[in-house]
């Protein structure tokens, strides 16, 4: 990347104009790689809630939840999240990464077994490393493989936690969750579902794939983040198990980290209320996702999954992906470049994430930028050949 003069990591946004546009390198640019799925980062109610919290509660808690950092807002948000999912208990962490780190490093230990989907997020792997549980993988989105592997464990399966995601962030593909949960229950195991990329988007009430697949009442733990659909920062776990509260007394990432600042908690609560009461946001992001997916498919791009909040174009070489990413940025469209090992199957991705805030004109501009970049790269290859 250095030799090519391309710097796709940590691209600085000179100025953010809205939930869907920013100035990057002096150019007005469409944000198509922000994971701002519902476009709530500039929502008036969320902004005002955050501003009011700063004025009344200050800029930070300066302490962990175990010390002086547990404010009334933290407790209220935990209850609101539990109510949203119809669960008994909720637990809030300072980041989505820490939600997985905090839960998985504490919930399971050296005497336990974890069976996880091979394409799970890095935060899941890191949490399991901290906890020391025996970790096994099953083939991505393959309930039959999960069934075979749990069967081999025999009685140990009853002390096994299965971990999957609702929507996988790289390709944007969804888990066959009804089948997976059926396998888990057959063997008497437990299941945790990470809904980071599906909360607010999937399901009749936006509760994720657990809702759309009809298994909300059958899962043991749902984890998620505030940094996608809720437009802030933080993470959570909700569960029907009342003993979830015991995690507070044993989870090192929870105990030894400063709690979320009051403004973040306030804006997150406002965003959750909007998500709960306004179905139009979900309708808009699905319209945008379908439009972009159809447009890129018609242009002949290889796509990672069916239409969804993540639309990834797939490439065999790093050079092709780098060229596409840079060409899009040159044409005023910011996307995410994903290379192995972050991208699965040894392939490379240029990943777009949709937002309810994107206009139809912006989606058409994205499609046009992909088309123009592909033509320009093909011309360069012919001239070089």
C-alpha positions in Angstrom: 0.0 0.0 0.0 2.9 2.3 0.8 4.5 1.7 -2.5 1.2 2.4 -4.3 0.7 5.6 -2.3 -2.7 4.3 -1.1 -3.6 4.7 2.6 -7.0 3.0 3.1 -6.6 2.6 6.9 -7.9 5.4 9.3 -8.7 7.9 6.5 -9.2 11.2 8.3 -12.5 13.0 7.9 -11.6 16.6 7.7 -15.2 17.7 8.4 -18.4 15.8 8.9 -21.3 17.4 7.2 -24.1 15.0 8.0 -24.7 11.3 8.7 -23.9 10.5 5.0 -21.4 13.1 3.9 -18.0 14.5 4.9 -15.1 16.4 3.5 -12.2 14.0 2.9 -8.9 15.4 1.5 -10.7 18.6 0.5 -13.5 16.8 -1.4 -17.2 16.4 -0.6 -17.6 12.7 -0.1 -20.5 10.2 0.4 -19.9 8.1 3.5 -20.6 4.5 2.3 -18.5 2.8 4.9 -19.6 4.2 8.3 -22.0 1.5 9.6 -24.3 4.4 10.5 -27.2 2.2 9.5 -30.1 4.3 10.7 -28.4 7.6 10.1 -29.0 8.7 13.8 -25.6 10.5 14.5 -27.2 13.8 13.6 -30.8 13.0 14.8 -32.1 16.1 16.5 -33.4 14.3 19.6 -30.2 12.3 20.0 -28.1 15.4 19.7 -30.2 17.4 22.2 -30.2 14.5 24.7 -26.4 14.4 24.5 -26.0 18.2 24.9 -28.4 18.3 27.9 -26.5 15.4 29.6 -23.2 17.2 29.2 -24.7 20.4 30.7 -26.3 18.6 33.7 -23.9 15.6 34.3 -20.6 16.8 32.9 -18.3 15.4 30.3 -17.4 12.1 31.9 -17.9 9.7 34.8 -14.2 9.4 35.7 -14.8 6.0 37.1 -15.8 2.4 36.4 -19.3 1.0 37.0 -17.9 -0.7 40.2 -16.6 2.6 41.5 -18.3 5.9 40.9 -19.3 5.4 37.3 -22.7 3.9 37.6 -25.2 6.7 36.9 -29.0 6.5 36.8 -28.8 6.7 33.0 -26.7 3.5 32.8 -29.2 1.6 34.8 -32.2 3.0 32.9 -30.5 2.0 29.5 -29.9 -1.5 30.7 -33.6 -1.9 31.6 -34.7 -0.3 28.4 -32.5 -2.7 26.4 -33.9 -5.7 28.3 -37.4 -4.5 27.7 -36.7 -4.0 24.0 -35.7 -7.6 23.7 -38.2 -9.0 26.1 -35.4 -10.2 28.4 -35.1 -10.2 32.1 -31.7 -8.6 32.5 -29.4 -6.2 30.6 -25.8 -5.2 31.0 -24.1 -2.2 29.4 -20.4 -2.0 28.4 -18.3 1.0 27.3 -17.7 -0.4 23.8 -19.1 -3.1 21.6 -15.7 -4.8 21.6 -15.8 -4.9 25.4 -19.3 -6.4 25.4 -17.9 -9.6 23.7 -14.6 -9.3 25.6 -16.4 -8.9 29.0 -19.0 -11.6 28.4 -16.8 -14.3 26.9 -13.8 -13.9 29.2 -16.1 -14.4 32.1 -19.1 -16.5 31.1 -16.9 -19.5 30.1 -13.6 -20.7 31.5 -11.0 -23.5 31.3 -13.6 -26.2 32.2 -16.0 -25.2 29.5 -16.2 -25.6 25.7 -17.1 -23.0 23.1 -18.2 -23.8 19.6 -18.1 -20.7 17.3 -18.8 -20.0 13.7 -15.5 -19.8 11.9 -16.3 -16.3 10.6 -16.9 -14.7 14.0 -15.6 -11.2 14.8 -12.2 -10.6 16.3 -13.7 -9.4 19.6 -15.3 -12.9 20.0 -12.0 -14.6 19.5 -10.2 -12.2 21.9 -12.8 -12.7 24.6 -12.4 -16.5 24.4 -8.6 -16.2 24.6 -8.9 -14.3 27.9 -11.4 -16.8 29.3 -9.3 -19.8 28.5 -12.2 -22.0 27.4 -11.6 -24.9 25.0 -12.5 -23.3 21.7 -13.7 -25.2 18.6 -14.9 -23.9 15.3 -17.6 -25.1 12.9 -18.0 -24.2 9.2 -19.5 -20.9 8.6 -23.3 -20.9 8.6 -23.4 -24.7 8.5 -25.9 -26.2 11.0 -25.1 -29.7 9.9 -21.4 -29.3 10.7 -22.3 -27.8 14.1 -24.6 -30.8 14.7 -21.7 -33.2 14.0 -19.3 -31.4 16.2 -21.6 -31.1 19.1 -22.5 -34.8 18.8 -18.8 -35.7 19.1 -18.7 -33.8 22.4 -21.2 -36.2 24.0 -22.2 -35.0 27.5 -19.7 -32.2 27.3 -22.1 -30.5 24.9 -24.3 -29.5 27.9 -21.4 -27.4 29.1 -20.8 -25.8 25.7 -21.6 -22.3 24.5 -22.3 -21.8 20.8 -21.4 -18.3 19.5 -22.7 -17.0 16.2 -23.5 -13.6 14.6 -26.8 -12.4 13.2 -25.3 -10.7 10.2 -21.6 -11.1 9.5 -19.9 -7.8 9.0 -17.5 -8.6 6.2 -19.8 -10.2 3.5 -23.1 -9.1 5.0 -24.5 -12.7 5.0 -27.1 -13.7 7.7 -27.0 -16.8 9.9 -29.6 -19.6 9.4 -30.4 -19.0 13.0 -33.6 -21.1 13.3 -31.6 -24.2 12.2 -28.6 -23.4 14.4 -30.8 -22.8 17.5 -32.6 -26.1 16.8 -29.2 -27.9 16.8 -28.1 -26.2 19.9 -31.2 -27.1 21.8 -31.1 -30.7 20.6 -27.7 -31.1 22.3 -28.6 -29.1 25.4 -26.0 -26.5 24.8 -26.2 -22.7 25.3 -26.2 -20.0 22.5 -25.0 -16.4 22.3 -25.9 -14.3 19.2 -24.0 -11.1 18.3 -26.5 -8.8 16.6 -24.1 -5.9 16.1 -24.9 -5.5 12.4 -28.6 -6.6 12.5 -30.0 -4.7 15.5 -32.4 -2.0 14.3 -32.4 -3.4 10.7 -33.8 -6.9 10.8 -37.0 -8.2 12.3 -40.5 -6.7 12.7 -39.3 -4.5 15.6 -35.6 -4.3 14.7 -34.4 -6.8 17.2 -32.3 -8.6 14.7 -32.0 -12.0 13.2 -33.1 -13.6 16.5 -36.5 -11.9 15.8 -36.8 -12.5 12.1 -35.9 -16.2 12.6 -38.4 -16.6 15.4 -35.9 -17.7 18.1 -35.8 -14.7 20.4 -37.3 -16.8 23.2 -34.8 -19.6 22.7 -31.5 -17.9 22.9 -29.5 -17.4 26.1 -27.6 -14.3 25.4 -27.8 -11.5 22.8 -24.9 -9.1 22.5 -24.7 -5.9 20.4 -23.2 -2.5 20.0 -24.3 1.1 20.1 -21.9 2.1 17.4 -23.9 0.9 14.4 -27.7 1.5 14.3 -27.8 3.6 17.6 -25.1 6.0 16.3 -22.9 6.3 19.4 -20.5 4.0 21.2 -20.9 1.2 23.7 -22.1 -2.4 23.9 -24.6 -4.6 25.7 -25.7 -8.0 26.6 -29.3 -9.0 27.4 -30.4 -12.4 28.7 -33.4 -14.3 30.1 -31.1 -15.6 32.8 -31.4 -13.5 36.0 -27.8 -14.5 36.9 -26.5 -12.2 34.2 -26.0 -9.7 37.0 -23.2 -11.9 38.4 -21.1 -10.9 35.4 -20.7 -7.5 37.0 -18.6 -9.0 39.8 -16.3 -11.1 37.7 -15.7 -9.5 34.3 -12.4 -7.6 34.3 -13.3 -5.6 31.1 -16.4 -4.4 32.9 -14.8 -3.8 36.4 -11.6 -2.0 35.3 -12.9 0.3 32.5 -14.4 3.7 32.9 -18.1 3.7 32.2 -19.7 5.4 29.2 -19.9 9.1 29.5 -23.3 10.6 30.2 -23.8 12.2 26.8 -23.3 8.8 25.1 -25.8 7.1 27.3 -28.3 9.9 26.8 -28.0 9.9 23.0 -28.1 6.1 22.9 -31.4 6.1 25.0 -32.9 8.6 22.5 -31.8 6.5 19.5 -33.2 3.3 21.1 -36.5 5.1 21.6 -36.5 6.2 17.9 -35.7 2.7 16.8 -38.5 1.3 18.9 -41.2 3.8 17.7 -40.3 4.5 14.1 -40.4 1.8 11.5 -39.7 4.1 8.6 -35.9 4.0 9.3 -35.8 0.3 8.6 -37.9 0.6 5.5 -35.5 3.3 4.1 -32.3 1.3 4.7 -33.8 -1.8 3.1 -34.8 0.3 0.0 -31.3 1.7 -0.2 -29.7 -1.7 0.3 -31.8 -3.3 -2.4 -31.1 -0.5 -4.9 -27.4 -0.6 -4.4 -27.2 -4.4 -4.5 -29.3 -4.5 -7.7 -27.3 -1.8 -9.4 -23.9 -3.4 -8.7 -25.2 -6.9 -9.7 -26.4 -5.4 -13.0 -22.9 -4.1 -13.6 -21.5 -7.6 -13.2 -19.8 -7.2 -9.8 -19.3 -10.3 -7.6 -21.2 -9.6 -4.4 -20.7 -11.3 -1.1 -24.3 -11.9 0.0 -28.0 -11.2 -0.6 -29.2 -7.6 -0.2 -28.7 -6.2 3.3 -27.1 -3.4 5.3 -23.6 -4.5 4.1 -23.0 -4.8 0.4 -19.5 -6.2 -0.4 -17.9 -6.5 -3.8 -15.4 -9.4 -3.9 -11.9 -9.5 -5.5 -9.2 -12.2 -6.0 -6.2 -9.8 -5.7 -5.2 -7.1 -3.3 -4.3 -4.9 -6.2 -7.8 -5.1 -7.7 -9.4 -4.3 -4.4 -6.9 -1.4 -3.7 -7.5 0.0 -7.1 -11.3 -0.1 -6.7 -11.2 1.5 -3.2 -8.9 4.3 -4.3 -10.9 4.9 -7.5 -14.1 5.2 -5.5 -12.5 7.6 -3.0 -11.2 9.7 -5.9 -14.8 9.9 -7.2 -16.2 11.0 -3.9 -17.4 7.7 -2.3 -15.8 6.4 0.9 -16.0 2.6 1.4 -14.1 0.1 3.5 -11.2 -1.9 2.2 -11.0 -5.4 3.8 -8.0 -7.7 3.2 -7.1 -11.1 4.6 -7.1 -12.2 7.3 -10.0 -9.8 8.2 -11.8 -10.8 5.0 -12.8 -14.5 4.8 -11.7 -17.2 2.4 -8.4 -15.4 1.5 -10.2 -12.9 -0.8 -10.4 -9.1 -0.7 -13.4 -6.9 -0.3 -14.6 -3.4 -1.0 -17.4 -3.1 1.5 -20.2 -0.5 1.5 -22.5 -0.1 4.4 -25.9 1.5 3.8 -27.8 4.1 5.8 -31.4 5.1 6.1 -30.0 8.6 5.7 -28.7 8.0 2.1 -30.8 9.6 -0.5 -31.7 7.9 -3.8 -29.4 10.3 -5.6 -26.5 9.3 -3.3 -27.1 5.6 -4.0 -27.2 6.3 -7.8 -23.9 8.2 -7.4 -22.3 5.2 -5.6 -23.4 2.9 -8.4 -22.0 5.3 -11.0 -18.7 5.6 -9.1 -18.3 1.8 -9.1 -19.0 1.6 -12.8 -16.6 4.4 -13.7 -13.9 3.0 -11.5 -14.2 -0.4 -13.0 -14.0 1.0 -16.5 -10.9 3.1 -15.6 -9.2 0.0 -14.0 -9.9 -2.1 -17.1 -8.4 0.5 -19.3 -5.3 0.7 -17.2 -4.9 -3.1 -17.3 -5.2 -3.1 -21.1 -2.6 -0.3 -21.5 -0.3 -2.1 -19.1 -0.7 -5.4 -20.9 
